[in-house]
Amino acid sequence: MARYFDVHPDNPQKRSINQVVELLRQDGLIAYPTDSCFALGCQLGNRDGIDRIRQIRQLDDRHHFTLVCQDFAQLGQFVYVDNDVFRAIKAVTPGSYTFILPATKEVPRRMQHPKKKTVGVRIPDHTVAQALLAELGEPLLSSTLLLPDQQEPMTQGWEIKEHLDTVIDAVIDSGECGTVPTTVIDFSQGEPEIIREGAGDLSRFE
């Protein structure tokens, strides 16, 4: 059974955050809130976690996983960003955007797009997600929690626990989450290509 953590949206309890991070370090898979919608997350080197996310969401090997990062210093370890792209991304983060960029050697091959060698990265504007990332000290390997038989992501923590109780290890609930996933911008070729219109404003990239 998945553990259920009810945390304050503005002042997340440190004890709860520490317990979730301990589960992540023991190769756990969690559902957690972001500034767009709920996400599935695990540690970067958690091969079983990646496989479980693929199974839950029925994803193929062309799916772009996302590294959810605390800040730009962390993001820069995992993707190559030139000055122009850096300025464009910096202007809208933290926020509800995922950026696809060339991956560095720090990113496991299983996480990268098999042909493009790219990976998604984002910096969320969400207090609970940021508290998790600060305590973990590394990015969370993540994917939007959208089940294959559903049109929209679930918005309630209790609902996620009910659906995924036997296949994930924890649910963090800090109140109702949104249903609109991030806006996805591919910067891997230098110029912005809009892959998915989502919660982030597109006007800067059109």
C-alpha positions as CSV (number, residue, x, y, z in Angstrom):
1,M,0.0,0.0,0.0
2,A,1.1,3.5,-0.8
3,R,1.8,5.8,2.1
4,Y,-0.3,9.0,2.2
5,F,1.2,12.3,3.2
6,D,-1.1,15.3,3.8
7,V,1.2,18.3,3.6
8,H,0.6,22.0,4.0
9,P,0.7,23.8,0.6
10,D,2.7,26.8,1.8
11,N,4.6,25.4,4.8
12,P,5.2,21.7,4.0
13,Q,6.0,19.8,7.2
14,K,9.7,18.9,7.2
15,R,9.2,15.5,8.8
16,S,6.8,14.5,6.0
17,I,9.2,15.8,3.3
18,N,12.1,13.9,4.9
19,Q,10.1,10.7,5.0
20,V,9.2,11.0,1.3
21,V,12.8,11.6,0.4
22,E,13.8,8.5,2.4
23,L,11.4,6.5,0.4
24,L,12.8,7.9,-2.9
25,R,16.3,7.0,-1.7
26,Q,15.1,3.4,-1.2
27,D,14.1,3.2,-4.9
28,G,10.5,4.3,-4.2
29,L,8.1,5.8,-6.7
30,I,5.9,8.7,-5.6
31,A,3.0,10.8,-6.9
32,Y,3.6,14.5,-6.1
33,P,2.0,17.9,-6.9
34,T,3.5,20.4,-9.2
35,D,2.5,23.8,-10.6
36,S,0.8,22.2,-13.5
37,C,-0.6,18.8,-12.4
38,F,0.4,15.7,-10.4
39,A,3.5,13.8,-11.5
40,L,5.1,10.5,-10.9
41,G,8.6,10.7,-9.7
42,C,11.6,8.7,-8.7
43,Q,15.4,9.0,-8.3
44,L,17.5,9.4,-11.4
45,G,19.2,6.0,-11.1
46,N,16.1,4.0,-10.2
47,R,15.7,1.6,-13.1
48,D,12.7,-0.1,-11.5
49,G,11.1,3.3,-11.0
50,I,11.5,4.1,-14.7
51,D,10.0,0.7,-15.6
52,R,7.1,1.2,-13.3
53,I,6.3,4.7,-14.7
54,R,6.3,3.1,-18.2
55,Q,4.0,0.4,-17.1
56,I,1.6,2.7,-15.3
57,R,1.4,5.1,-18.2
58,Q,1.9,2.5,-21.0
59,L,4.7,4.5,-22.5
60,D,7.1,3.5,-25.3
61,D,10.8,4.1,-25.5
62,R,10.3,7.4,-27.5
63,H,8.7,9.1,-24.5
64,H,10.6,12.0,-23.1
65,F,11.0,11.7,-19.4
66,T,11.5,15.0,-17.5
67,L,14.1,15.9,-15.0
68,V,12.4,18.2,-12.5
69,C,15.2,20.4,-11.1
70,Q,15.4,22.8,-8.2
71,D,17.2,25.6,-10.0
72,F,19.4,26.5,-12.9
73,A,22.6,25.3,-11.3
74,Q,21.1,21.8,-11.1
75,L,19.6,21.9,-14.5
76,G,23.0,22.9,-16.1
77,Q,24.5,19.6,-14.9
78,F,22.1,17.5,-17.1
79,V,21.6,19.5,-20.3
80,Y,23.6,21.6,-22.7
81,V,22.3,25.2,-22.8
82,D,23.9,27.9,-24.9
83,N,23.6,31.6,-23.9
84,D,20.6,32.5,-26.1
85,V,18.6,29.4,-25.0
86,F,19.6,30.1,-21.4
87,R,18.1,33.6,-21.5
88,A,14.9,32.4,-23.2
89,I,14.4,29.7,-20.5
90,K,15.5,31.9,-17.6
91,A,12.8,34.5,-18.5
92,V,9.9,32.0,-17.9
93,T,11.2,29.8,-15.0
94,P,10.3,28.7,-12.5
95,G,7.0,27.9,-14.2
96,S,4.8,25.4,-16.1
97,Y,7.2,24.7,-18.9
98,T,9.2,21.6,-19.9
99,F,12.2,22.2,-22.2
100,I,13.7,19.5,-24.4
101,L,17.5,19.9,-24.7
102,P,20.6,17.8,-25.5
103,A,21.4,15.6,-22.6
104,T,24.9,15.5,-20.9
105,K,26.7,12.3,-19.8
106,E,25.0,12.7,-16.4
107,V,21.7,11.5,-17.8
108,P,21.3,7.7,-18.0
109,R,20.8,6.5,-21.6
110,R,17.5,4.8,-20.7
111,M,16.1,8.2,-20.0
112,Q,17.2,9.9,-23.2
113,H,15.3,9.9,-26.5
114,P,16.8,6.9,-28.3
115,K,17.7,8.8,-31.5
116,K,17.9,12.5,-30.5
117,K,19.8,12.0,-27.2
118,T,17.6,14.6,-25.6
119,V,15.8,14.9,-22.3
120,G,13.1,17.1,-20.8
121,V,13.9,19.5,-18.0
122,R,11.8,21.9,-15.9
123,I,12.0,24.0,-12.7
124,P,8.6,24.0,-11.0
125,D,7.0,27.0,-9.3
126,H,5.5,24.9,-6.5
127,T,6.4,25.1,-2.8
128,V,6.0,21.4,-2.0
129,A,7.8,20.2,-5.1
130,Q,10.6,22.7,-4.3
131,A,10.8,21.4,-0.7
132,L,11.2,17.9,-2.0
133,L,13.9,18.8,-4.4
134,A,15.8,20.8,-1.8
135,E,15.8,17.9,0.6
136,L,16.7,15.3,-2.1
137,G,19.5,17.4,-3.5
138,E,19.1,16.1,-7.0
139,P,16.4,16.2,-9.8
140,L,13.4,14.0,-9.7
141,L,12.9,11.8,-12.8
142,S,9.3,12.6,-13.6
143,S,6.4,12.1,-15.9
144,T,2.9,13.6,-15.8
145,L,0.5,11.4,-13.9
146,L,-1.9,10.8,-16.8
147,L,-3.3,7.2,-16.9
148,P,-3.8,5.7,-20.4
149,D,-7.6,5.3,-19.9
150,Q,-8.2,8.9,-18.7
151,Q,-8.6,12.1,-20.7
152,E,-7.3,14.4,-17.9
153,P,-4.8,13.9,-15.0
154,M,-6.4,13.2,-11.6
155,T,-6.5,16.3,-9.3
156,Q,-7.0,14.8,-5.9
157,G,-4.4,12.9,-3.8
158,W,-6.9,10.5,-2.3
159,E,-8.1,9.6,-5.8
160,I,-4.5,8.8,-6.9
161,K,-4.0,6.6,-3.8
162,E,-7.2,4.8,-4.6
163,H,-6.2,4.1,-8.2
164,L,-2.5,3.4,-7.7
165,D,-2.3,2.1,-4.2
166,T,-0.5,-1.1,-5.1
167,V,1.9,0.2,-7.7
168,I,3.5,3.3,-6.1
169,D,5.0,3.9,-2.7
170,A,3.7,7.3,-1.6
171,V,1.2,10.0,-2.5
172,I,1.9,13.6,-1.4
173,D,-1.3,15.6,-1.1
174,S,-1.2,19.4,-0.7
175,G,-4.6,20.2,-2.0
176,E,-6.2,20.1,-5.4
177,C,-3.9,20.1,-8.4
178,G,-4.5,21.4,-11.9
179,T,-5.4,19.3,-15.0
180,V,-3.3,21.1,-17.6
181,P,0.2,19.7,-18.1
182,T,3.2,21.8,-18.9
183,T,3.9,23.6,-22.1
184,V,6.7,21.7,-23.9
185,I,9.3,23.6,-25.9
186,D,12.0,21.8,-27.9
187,F,15.2,23.8,-27.9
188,S,17.4,20.9,-29.0
189,Q,18.1,22.6,-32.4
190,G,18.6,26.1,-31.0
191,E,15.3,27.5,-32.1
192,P,12.1,27.0,-30.1
193,E,9.7,24.4,-31.5
194,I,6.3,24.1,-29.6
195,I,5.7,20.4,-29.0
196,R,2.7,20.8,-26.6
197,E,0.5,23.7,-25.7
198,G,-0.1,23.6,-21.9
199,A,-0.2,25.6,-18.8
200,G,2.8,27.9,-19.7
201,D,2.2,31.0,-21.8
202,L,3.3,30.5,-25.4
203,S,3.6,34.2,-26.4
204,R,7.4,34.3,-25.8
205,F,8.0,31.4,-28.1
206,E,5.7,32.0,-31.1
